[in-house]
Amino acid sequence: MTITPPRELVQQWASLSNEMEGNEVWMQMATCAAQWGADQELEACCALMDEWGLDGSDLMECRRPKPRTGVHAG
């Protein structure tokens, strides 16, 4: 199975790298692609859990917790 990001998304990632040079650009692109692929896989797993009658949002919350804010964060 191959997961290929949409061309528009790749172009968006490339535009984020306009001020970078050489290997920094490739590292930024690779990081964006890896995160996108991991997010796609997680969303698929959560959807499957939902189909099985389990709460996929619990898995999403564990794997992609929202940043804590406020005085008590950290």
C-alpha positions as CSV (number, residue, x, y, z in Angstrom):
1,M,0.0,0.0,0.0
2,T,1.3,3.4,-1.0
3,I,0.1,6.6,0.7
4,T,0.7,9.5,-1.6
5,P,0.0,13.1,-0.5
6,P,-1.9,15.3,-2.8
7,R,0.2,17.5,-5.2
8,E,-1.3,20.7,-3.7
9,L,-0.1,19.6,-0.2
10,V,3.4,18.9,-1.4
11,Q,3.5,22.3,-3.1
12,Q,2.4,23.9,0.2
13,W,5.2,22.1,2.1
14,A,7.7,23.2,-0.5
15,S,6.6,26.8,-0.2
16,L,7.2,26.6,3.6
17,S,10.8,25.8,2.7
18,N,11.5,28.8,0.5
19,E,13.9,30.4,2.9
20,M,15.8,27.2,3.7
21,E,18.9,25.9,1.9
22,G,20.0,22.4,0.7
23,N,19.5,19.7,3.2
24,E,17.2,21.8,5.4
25,V,14.6,21.8,2.6
26,W,14.7,18.0,2.3
27,M,14.5,17.6,6.1
28,Q,11.5,19.9,6.3
29,M,9.8,18.1,3.4
30,A,10.5,14.7,4.9
31,T,9.2,15.7,8.3
32,C,6.0,17.1,6.8
33,A,5.5,13.9,4.7
34,A,6.2,11.6,7.6
35,Q,3.7,13.5,9.8
36,W,1.1,13.5,7.1
37,G,1.5,9.8,6.6
38,A,1.3,9.1,10.3
39,D,-1.9,11.2,10.5
40,Q,-3.5,9.3,7.6
41,E,-2.7,6.0,9.3
42,L,-4.1,7.2,12.7
43,E,-7.3,8.5,11.1
44,A,-7.8,5.1,9.3
45,C,-7.3,3.2,12.6
46,C,-9.7,5.5,14.4
47,A,-12.3,5.0,11.7
48,L,-11.9,1.2,11.9
49,M,-12.3,1.3,15.7
50,D,-15.5,3.3,15.2
51,E,-16.8,0.7,12.8
52,W,-16.0,-2.0,15.4
53,G,-18.1,-0.1,18.0
54,L,-15.1,1.3,19.9
55,D,-14.4,5.0,20.5
56,G,-11.6,5.9,18.0
57,S,-11.5,9.4,19.5
58,D,-9.8,7.9,22.6
59,L,-6.9,6.6,20.4
60,M,-6.7,10.0,18.6
61,E,-6.5,11.8,22.0
62,C,-3.7,9.5,23.2
63,R,-1.7,9.7,20.0
64,R,-2.3,13.4,19.1
65,P,-3.0,15.2,22.4
66,K,-3.8,18.8,22.2
67,P,-1.1,21.1,23.7
68,R,-1.9,22.1,27.2
69,T,-2.1,25.9,27.9
70,G,-2.4,28.0,30.9
71,V,-0.5,28.4,34.2
72,H,-0.6,24.7,35.1
73,A,0.8,23.5,31.7
74,G,4.0,21.6,31.7
